[in-house]
Amino acid sequence: MNLFRPSKNDIVQVIFDDPAEYDTNYEQPSGPVECAVIGWFEEQTKDLIRIAWLKETKEKPYCGMCIPMGCVKKIKTILKSDSPKEFFIN
């Protein structure tokens, strides 16, 4: 897989296989499941991608996850960090 390098604080979607099938089901695990997560891009190495889905207003990561690159199927930029940051809901 080619390393995809979004800019820090871009909002990205990561589609990955979760080999532990960690989800909210109470059924017996049946093998890996495909998952999607959306958050702010923090870091990527050859081994992992780190994203945050909750941040403090001072840009410090608060809550997120690290996904092993071997599990990653697709990384897509949803919003570049230089795009307008405010959203309005009517």
N, CA, C and O atoms as a printed pandas DataFrame, in Angstrom:
     atom_number atom_name residue_name chain_id  residue_number  x_coord  y_coord  z_coord
0              1         N          MET        A               1    0.842   -1.180    0.000
1              2        CA          MET        A               1    0.000    0.000    0.000
2              3         C          MET        A               1    0.880    1.234    0.000
3              4         O          MET        A               1    1.850    1.312    0.755
4              5         N          ASN        A               2    0.544    2.207   -0.851
5              6        CA          ASN        A               2    1.257    3.469   -0.843
6              7         C          ASN        A               2    0.831    4.282    0.373
7              8         O          ASN        A               2   -0.342    4.299    0.748
8              9         N          LEU        A               3    1.796    4.950    0.978
9             10        CA          LEU        A               3    1.459    5.785    2.120
10            11         C          LEU        A               3    0.768    7.046    1.629
11            12         O          LEU        A               3    1.268    7.734    0.739
12            13         N          PHE        A               4   -0.368    7.340    2.206
13            14        CA          PHE        A               4   -1.169    8.509    1.882
14            15         C          PHE        A               4   -0.887    9.525    2.967
15            16         O          PHE        A               4   -1.053    9.215    4.147
16            17         N          ARG        A               5   -0.470   10.718    2.612
17            18        CA          ARG        A               5   -0.066   11.699    3.613
18            19         C          ARG        A               5   -0.946   12.938    3.569
19            20         O          ARG        A               5   -0.588   13.924    2.924
20            21         N          PRO        A               6   -2.080   12.907    4.236
21            22        CA          PRO        A               6   -2.862   14.139    4.348
22            23         C          PRO        A               6   -2.111   15.120    5.244
23            24         O          PRO        A               6   -1.163   14.740    5.931
24            25         N          SER        A               7   -2.527   16.356    5.235
25            26        CA          SER        A               7   -1.927   17.372    6.108
26            27         C          SER        A               7   -2.502   17.238    7.509
27            28         O          SER        A               7   -3.640   16.805    7.688
28            29         N          LYS        A               8   -1.695   17.619    8.507
29            30        CA          LYS        A               8   -2.166   17.577    9.893
30            31         C          LYS        A               8   -3.439   18.407   10.006
31            32         O          LYS        A               8   -3.526   19.508    9.464
32            33         N          ASN        A               9   -4.404   17.876   10.701
33            34        CA          ASN        A               9   -5.712   18.476   10.954
34            35         C          ASN        A               9   -6.686   18.387    9.785
35            36         O          ASN        A               9   -7.798   18.905    9.890
36            37         N          ASP        A              10   -6.311   17.747    8.668
37            38        CA          ASP        A              10   -7.314   17.424    7.652
38            39         C          ASP        A              10   -8.320   16.467    8.282
39            40         O          ASP        A              10   -7.962   15.674    9.153
40            41         N          ILE        A              11   -9.557   16.536    7.852
41            42        CA          ILE        A              11  -10.549   15.556    8.301
42            43         C          ILE        A              11  -10.530   14.418    7.285
43            44         O          ILE        A              11  -10.719   14.633    6.088
44            45         N          VAL        A              12  -10.298   13.207    7.782
45            46        CA          VAL        A              12  -10.147   12.048    6.916
46            47         C          VAL        A              12  -11.114   10.937    7.321
47            48         O          VAL        A              12  -11.586   10.879    8.456
48            49         N          GLN        A              13  -11.390   10.066    6.365
49            50        CA          GLN        A              13  -12.127    8.832    6.626
50            51         C          GLN        A              13  -11.142    7.689    6.409
51            52         O          GLN        A              13  -10.451    7.637    5.391
52            53         N          VAL        A              14  -11.086    6.776    7.372
53            54        CA          VAL        A              14  -10.225    5.606    7.253
54            55         C          VAL        A              14  -11.128    4.376    7.266
55            56         O          VAL        A              14  -11.907    4.173    8.198
56            57         N          ILE        A              15  -11.015    3.563    6.224
57            58        CA          ILE        A              15  -11.725    2.278    6.166
58            59         C          ILE        A              15  -10.690    1.199    6.447
59            60         O          ILE        A              15   -9.640    1.151    5.807
60            61         N          PHE        A              16  -10.994    0.335    7.408
61            62        CA          PHE        A              16  -10.016   -0.654    7.839
62            63         C          PHE        A              16  -10.710   -1.929    8.288
63            64         O          PHE        A              16  -11.895   -1.929    8.619
64            65         N          ASP        A              17   -9.951   -3.009    8.291
65            66        CA          ASP        A              17  -10.431   -4.275    8.842
66            67         C          ASP        A              17  -10.065   -4.333   10.312
67            68         O          ASP        A              17   -8.914   -4.106   10.686
68            69         N          ASP        A              18  -11.047   -4.637   11.139
69            70        CA          ASP        A              18  -10.818   -4.808   12.575
70            71         C          ASP        A              18  -10.741   -6.313   12.842
71            72         O          ASP        A              18  -11.774   -6.980   12.898
72            73         N          PRO        A              19   -9.525   -6.857   13.008
73            74        CA          PRO        A              19   -9.385   -8.303   13.164
74            75         C          PRO        A              19  -10.008   -8.839   14.450
75            76         O          PRO        A              19  -10.332  -10.023   14.531
76            77         N          ALA        A              20  -10.178   -7.982   15.450
77            78        CA          ALA        A              20  -10.757   -8.429   16.718
78            79         C          ALA        A              20  -12.273   -8.309   16.728
79            80         O          ALA        A              20  -12.921   -8.714   17.693
80            81         N          GLU        A              21  -12.846   -7.754   15.660
81            82        CA          GLU        A              21  -14.288   -7.505   15.571
82            83         C          GLU        A              21  -14.788   -6.793   16.823
83            84         O          GLU        A              21  -15.777   -7.195   17.437
84            85         N          TYR        A              22  -14.078   -5.724   17.186
85            86        CA          TYR        A              22  -14.470   -4.935   18.353
86            87         C          TYR        A              22  -15.598   -3.997   17.950
87            88         O          TYR        A              22  -15.367   -2.983   17.292
88            89         N          ASP        A              23  -16.787   -4.333   18.336
89            90        CA          ASP        A              23  -17.933   -3.473   18.078
90            91         C          ASP        A              23  -18.937   -3.658   19.205
91            92         O          ASP        A              23  -18.598   -4.225   20.244
92            93         N          THR        A              24  -20.133   -3.202   19.023
93            94        CA          THR        A              24  -21.117   -3.243   20.111
94            95         C          THR        A              24  -22.002   -4.480   20.090
95            96         O          THR        A              24  -22.966   -4.550   20.852
96            97         N          ASN        A              25  -21.706   -5.450   19.246
97            98        CA          ASN        A              25  -22.502   -6.673   19.204
98            99         C          ASN        A              25  -22.174   -7.574   20.386
99           100         O          ASN        A              25  -21.055   -7.576   20.899
100          101         N          TYR        A              26  -23.161   -8.326   20.798
101          102        CA          TYR        A              26  -22.962   -9.279   21.886
102          103         C          TYR        A              26  -22.823  -10.698   21.360
103          104         O          TYR        A              26  -22.752  -11.650   22.137
104          105         N          GLU        A              27  -22.785  -10.838   20.048
105          106        CA          GLU        A              27  -22.664  -12.155   19.443
106          107         C          GLU        A              27  -21.209  -12.599   19.448
107          108         O          GLU        A              27  -20.300  -11.789   19.630
108          109         N          GLN        A              28  -20.999  -13.898   19.246
109          110        CA          GLN        A              28  -19.641  -14.422   19.155
110          111         C          GLN        A              28  -18.933  -13.818   17.949
111          112         O          GLN        A              28  -19.551  -13.649   16.898
112          113         N          PRO        A              29  -17.646  -13.488   18.079
113          114        CA          PRO        A              29  -16.905  -12.960   16.923
114          115         C          PRO        A              29  -16.897  -13.969   15.781
115          116         O          PRO        A              29  -16.738  -15.170   15.996
116          117         N          SER        A              30  -17.069  -13.462   14.571
117          118        CA          SER        A              30  -17.058  -14.346   13.413
118          119         C          SER        A              30  -15.886  -14.032   12.484
119          120         O          SER        A              30  -15.823  -14.558   11.373
120          121         N          GLY        A              31  -14.978  -13.197   12.918
121          122        CA          GLY        A              31  -13.819  -12.845   12.106
122          123         C          GLY        A              31  -13.728  -11.350   11.925
123          124         O          GLY        A              31  -14.487  -10.595   12.533
124          125         N          PRO        A              32  -12.801  -10.919   11.091
125          126        CA          PRO        A              32  -12.610   -9.479   10.898
126          127         C          PRO        A              32  -13.866   -8.805   10.341
127          128         O          PRO        A              32  -14.625   -9.405    9.579
128          129         N          VAL        A              33  -14.065   -7.553   10.736
129          130        CA          VAL        A              33  -15.158   -6.746   10.193
130          131         C          VAL        A              33  -14.577   -5.478    9.597
131          132         O          VAL        A              33  -13.580   -4.949   10.087
132          133         N          GLU        A              34  -15.209   -4.994    8.537
133          134        CA          GLU        A              34  -14.775   -3.732    7.942
134          135         C          GLU        A              34  -15.391   -2.589    8.732
135          136         O          GLU        A              34  -16.591   -2.588    9.008
136          137         N          CYS        A              35  -14.564   -1.619    9.092
137          138        CA          CYS        A              35  -15.009   -0.472    9.876
138          139         C          CYS        A              35  -14.627    0.814    9.158
139          140         O          CYS        A              35  -13.729    0.819    8.317
140          141         N          ALA        A              36  -15.303    1.894    9.489
141          142        CA          ALA        A              36  -14.960    3.226    8.987
142          143         C          ALA        A              36  -14.942    4.179   10.171
143          144         O          ALA        A              36  -15.802    4.110   11.049
144          145         N          VAL        A              37  -13.965    5.060   10.189
145          146        CA          VAL        A              37  -13.876    6.071   11.231
146          147         C          VAL        A              37  -13.518    7.389   10.564
147          148         O          VAL        A              37  -12.769    7.416    9.587
148          149         N          ILE        A              38  -14.054    8.477   11.093
149          150        CA          ILE        A              38  -13.790    9.816   10.570
150          151         C          ILE        A              38  -13.207   10.654   11.693
151          152         O          ILE        A              38  -13.708   10.629   12.817
152          153         N          GLY        A              39  -12.150   11.397   11.394
153          154        CA          GLY        A              39  -11.548   12.251   12.402
154          155         C          GLY        A              39  -10.459   13.128   11.813
155          156         O          GLY        A              39  -10.215   13.116   10.606
156          157         N          TRP        A              40   -9.809   13.892   12.684
157          158        CA          TRP        A              40   -8.705   14.751   12.275
158          159         C          TRP        A              40   -7.439   13.921   12.160
159          160         O          TRP        A              40   -7.095   13.164   13.068
160          161         N          PHE        A              41   -6.745   14.069   11.034
161          162        CA          PHE        A              41   -5.480   13.380   10.829
162          163         C          PHE        A              41   -4.437   13.955   11.782
163          164         O          PHE        A              41   -4.269   15.172   11.861
164          165         N          GLU        A              42   -3.742   13.088   12.501
165          166        CA          GLU        A              42   -2.694   13.497   13.427
166          167         C          GLU        A              42   -1.305   13.064   12.963
167          168         O          GLU        A              42   -0.365   13.859   12.970
168          169         N          GLU        A              43   -1.181   11.795   12.558
169          170        CA          GLU        A              43    0.143   11.251   12.253
170          171         C          GLU        A              43   -0.009    9.989   11.416
171          172         O          GLU        A              43   -0.999    9.266   11.526
172          173         N          GLN        A              44    0.990    9.739   10.579
173          174        CA          GLN        A              44    1.054    8.468    9.865
174          175         C          GLN        A              44    2.507    8.048    9.749
175          176         O          GLN        A              44    3.371    8.841    9.374
176          177         N          THR        A              45    2.761    6.795   10.075
177          178        CA          THR        A              45    4.084    6.197    9.899
178          179         C          THR        A              45    3.898    4.969    9.011
179          180         O          THR        A              45    2.790    4.691    8.553
180          181         N          LYS        A              46    4.972    4.244    8.772
181          182        CA          LYS        A              46    4.828    3.013    7.984
182          183         C          LYS        A              46    4.034    1.966    8.754
183          184         O          LYS        A              46    3.540    1.007    8.160
184          185         N          ASP        A              47    3.904    2.137   10.072
185          186        CA          ASP        A              47    3.236    1.145   10.913
186          187         C          ASP        A              47    1.795    1.491   11.289
187          188         O          ASP        A              47    0.988    0.589   11.512
188          189         N          LEU        A              48    1.456    2.791   11.362
189          190        CA          LEU        A              48    0.133    3.157   11.874
190          191         C          LEU        A              48   -0.322    4.500   11.340
191          192         O          LEU        A              48    0.468    5.294   10.830
192          193         N          ILE        A              49   -1.627    4.731   11.473
193          194        CA          ILE        A              49   -2.213    6.048   11.260
194          195         C          ILE        A              49   -2.930    6.419   12.549
195          196         O          ILE        A              49   -3.625    5.594   13.143
196          197         N          ARG        A              50   -2.755    7.670   12.980
197          198        CA          ARG        A              50   -3.378    8.149   14.216
198          199         C          ARG        A              50   -4.349    9.270   13.848
199          200         O          ARG        A              50   -3.975   10.239   13.189
200          201         N          ILE        A              51   -5.600    9.121   14.284
201          202        CA          ILE        A              51   -6.581   10.170   14.076
202          203         C          ILE        A              51   -7.233   10.513   15.403
203          204         O          ILE        A              51   -7.246    9.704   16.330
204          205         N          ALA        A              52   -7.777   11.727   15.485
205          206        CA          ALA        A              52   -8.516   12.177   16.671
206          207         C          ALA        A              52   -9.941   12.468   16.241
207          208         O          ALA        A              52  -10.163   13.063   15.187
208          209         N          TRP        A              53  -10.906   12.055   17.045
209          210        CA          TRP        A              53  -12.287   12.404   16.708
210          211         C          TRP        A              53  -12.866   13.393   17.708
211          212         O          TRP        A              53  -14.017   13.809   17.577
212          213         N          LEU        A              54  -12.075   13.770   18.708
213          214        CA          LEU        A              54  -12.470   14.817   19.646
214          215         C          LEU        A              54  -11.214   15.603   19.968
215          216         O          LEU        A              54  -10.199   15.021   20.350
216          217         N          LYS        A              55  -11.272   16.931   19.818
217          218        CA          LYS        A              55  -10.111   17.771   20.061
218          219         C          LYS        A              55  -10.527   18.947   20.927
219          220         O          LYS        A              55  -11.674   19.392   20.885
220          221         N          GLU        A              56   -9.585   19.440   21.710
221          222        CA          GLU        A              56   -9.804   20.683   22.441
222          223         C          GLU        A              56   -9.658   21.837   21.461
223          224         O          GLU        A              56   -9.064   21.672   20.395
224          225         N          THR        A              57  -10.182   22.981   21.803
225          226        CA          THR        A              57  -10.135   24.111   20.886
226          227         C          THR        A              57   -8.715   24.614   20.650
227          228         O          THR        A              57   -8.487   25.357   19.695
228          229         N          LYS        A              58   -7.780   24.243   21.468
229          230        CA          LYS        A              58   -6.386   24.654   21.286
230          231         C          LYS        A              58   -5.629   23.656   20.420
231          232         O          LYS        A              58   -4.398   23.655   20.411
232          233         N          GLU        A              59   -6.366   22.791   19.677
233          234        CA          GLU        A              59   -5.791   21.846   18.727
234          235         C          GLU        A              59   -5.052   20.675   19.358
235          236         O          GLU        A              59   -4.330   19.965   18.657
236          237         N          LYS        A              60   -5.207   20.456   20.637
237          238        CA          LYS        A              60   -4.560   19.314   21.284
238          239         C          LYS        A              60   -5.459   18.089   21.125
239          240         O          LYS        A              60   -6.634   18.147   21.487
240          241         N          PRO        A              61   -4.933   16.973   20.588
241          242        CA          PRO        A              61   -5.763   15.769   20.470
242          243         C          PRO        A              61   -6.289   15.323   21.832
243          244         O          PRO        A              61   -5.558   15.339   22.823
244          245         N          TYR        A              62   -7.532   14.935   21.873
245          246        CA          TYR        A              62   -8.145   14.537   23.134
246          247         C          TYR        A              62   -8.526   13.056   23.121
247          248         O          TYR        A              62   -8.228   12.330   24.069
248          249         N          CYS        A              63   -9.163   12.620   22.081
249          250        CA          CYS        A              63   -9.614   11.235   22.017
250          251         C          CYS        A              63   -9.507   10.776   20.570
251          252         O          CYS        A              63   -9.881   11.515   19.659
252          253         N          GLY        A              64   -9.011    9.586   20.348
253          254        CA          GLY        A              64   -8.864    9.107   18.990
254          255         C          GLY        A              64   -8.418    7.663   18.964
255          256         O          GLY        A              64   -8.663    6.904   19.902
256          257         N          MET        A              65   -7.762    7.294   17.885
257          258        CA          MET        A              65   -7.318    5.911   17.772
258          259         C          MET        A              65   -6.125    5.802   16.845
259          260         O          MET        A              65   -5.892    6.652   15.985
260          261         N          CYS        A              66   -5.377    4.727   17.048
261          262        CA          CYS        A              66   -4.277    4.355   16.159
262          263         C          CYS        A              66   -4.706    3.083   15.432
263          264         O          CYS        A              66   -5.185    2.133   16.051
264          265         N          ILE        A              67   -4.531    3.078   14.131
265          266        CA          ILE        A              67   -4.920    1.929   13.327
266          267         C          ILE        A              67   -3.663    1.383   12.663
267          268         O          ILE        A              67   -2.959    2.131   11.984
268          269         N          PRO        A              68   -3.363    0.102   12.840
269          270        CA          PRO        A              68   -2.197   -0.471   12.152
270          271         C          PRO        A              68   -2.358   -0.361   10.640
271          272         O          PRO        A              68   -3.432   -0.646   10.109
272          273         N          MET        A              69   -1.302    0.050    9.942
273          274        CA          MET        A              69   -1.369    0.226    8.495
274          275         C          MET        A              69   -1.718   -1.079    7.783
275          276         O          MET        A              69   -2.307   -1.047    6.703
276          277         N          GLY        A              70   -1.368   -2.221    8.362
277          278        CA          GLY        A              70   -1.709   -3.503    7.757
278          279         C          GLY        A              70   -3.206   -3.763    7.701
279          280         O          GLY        A              70   -3.658   -4.609    6.929
280          281         N          CYS        A              71   -3.981   -3.046    8.511
281          282        CA          CYS        A              71   -5.437   -3.201    8.530
282          283         C          CYS        A              71   -6.141   -2.172    7.646
283          284         O          CYS        A              71   -7.317   -2.337    7.321
284          285         N          VAL        A              72   -5.429   -1.109    7.255
285          286        CA          VAL        A              72   -6.035   -0.011    6.500
286          287         C          VAL        A              72   -6.305   -0.436    5.059
287          288         O          VAL        A              72   -5.433   -0.981    4.381
288          289         N          LYS        A              73   -7.537   -0.174    4.606
289          290        CA          LYS        A              73   -7.922   -0.466    3.231
290          291         C          LYS        A              73   -7.970    0.801    2.385
291          292         O          LYS        A              73   -7.624    0.777    1.204
292          293         N          LYS        A              74   -8.402    1.912    2.993
293          294        CA          LYS        A              74   -8.555    3.152    2.236
294          295         C          LYS        A              74   -8.500    4.342    3.186
295          296         O          LYS        A              74   -9.021    4.289    4.299
296          297         N          ILE        A              75   -7.858    5.421    2.727
297          298        CA          ILE        A              75   -7.832    6.684    3.458
298          299         C          ILE        A              75   -8.297    7.761    2.488
299          300         O          ILE        A              75   -7.758    7.888    1.388
300          301         N          LYS        A              76   -9.293    8.534    2.895
301          302        CA          LYS        A              76   -9.849    9.561    2.020
302          303         C          LYS        A              76   -9.922   10.880    2.774
303          304         O          LYS        A              76  -10.426   10.924    3.896
304          305         N          THR        A              77   -9.423   11.956    2.169
305          306        CA          THR        A              77   -9.559   13.284    2.765
306          307         C          THR        A              77  -10.968   13.789    2.519
307          308         O          THR        A              77  -11.435   13.819    1.380
308          309         N          ILE        A              78  -11.642   14.183    3.583
309          310        CA          ILE        A              78  -12.996   14.719    3.492
310          311         C          ILE        A              78  -12.962   16.246    3.453
311          312         O          ILE        A              78  -13.699   16.868    2.688
312          313         N          LEU        A              79  -12.098   16.852    4.288
313          314        CA          LEU        A              79  -11.999   18.306    4.360
314          315         C          LEU        A              79  -10.560   18.688    4.643
315          316         O          LEU        A              79   -9.979   18.227    5.626
316          317         N          LYS        A              80   -9.976   19.522    3.796
317          318        CA          LYS        A              80   -8.604   19.977    4.001
318          319         C          LYS        A              80   -8.560   20.944    5.179
319          320         O          LYS        A              80   -9.528   21.662    5.432
320          321         N          SER        A              81   -7.446   20.965    5.895
321          322        CA          SER        A              81   -7.316   21.813    7.084
322          323         C          SER        A              81   -7.351   23.297    6.757
323          324         O          SER        A              81   -7.607   24.115    7.640
324          325         N          ASP        A              82   -7.099   23.658    5.500
325          326        CA          ASP        A              82   -7.156   25.072    5.130
326          327         C          ASP        A              82   -8.547   25.497    4.666
327          328         O          ASP        A              82   -8.734   26.638    4.243
328          329         N          SER        A              83   -9.531   24.585    4.741
329          330        CA          SER        A              83  -10.921   24.907    4.400
330          331         C          SER        A              83  -11.567   25.636    5.567
331          332         O          SER        A              83  -11.060   25.577    6.687
332          333         N          PRO        A              84  -12.691   26.331    5.318
333          334        CA          PRO        A              84  -13.381   26.995    6.435
334          335         C          PRO        A              84  -13.720   26.002    7.537
335          336         O          PRO        A              84  -14.167   24.893    7.246
336          337         N          LYS        A              85  -13.517   26.374    8.785
337          338        CA          LYS        A              85  -13.684   25.466    9.919
338          339         C          LYS        A              85  -15.081   25.523   10.537
339          340         O          LYS        A              85  -15.436   24.643   11.322
340          341         N          GLU        A              86  -15.882   26.538   10.201
341          342        CA          GLU        A              86  -17.175   26.685   10.854
342          343         C          GLU        A              86  -18.279   26.083   10.005
343          344         O          GLU        A              86  -18.323   26.273    8.790
344          345         N          PHE        A              87  -19.163   25.361   10.658
345          346        CA          PHE        A              87  -20.324   24.788   10.005
346          347         C          PHE        A              87  -21.561   25.329   10.713
347          348         O          PHE        A              87  -21.569   25.476   11.936
348          349         N          PHE        A              88  -22.577   25.616    9.962
349          350        CA          PHE        A              88  -23.799   26.135   10.545
350          351         C          PHE        A              88  -24.919   25.149   10.264
351          352         O          PHE        A              88  -25.051   24.653    9.145
352          353         N          ILE        A              89  -25.718   24.869   11.268
353          354        CA          ILE        A              89  -26.863   23.965   11.141
354          355         C          ILE        A              89  -28.119   24.793   11.273
355          356         O          ILE        A              89  -28.294   25.505   12.262
356          357         N          ASN        A              90  -28.994   24.710   10.292
357          358        CA          ASN        A              90  -30.241   25.464   10.326
358          359         C          ASN        A              90  -31.318   24.670   11.004
359          360         O          ASN        A              90  -32.448   25.143   11.129
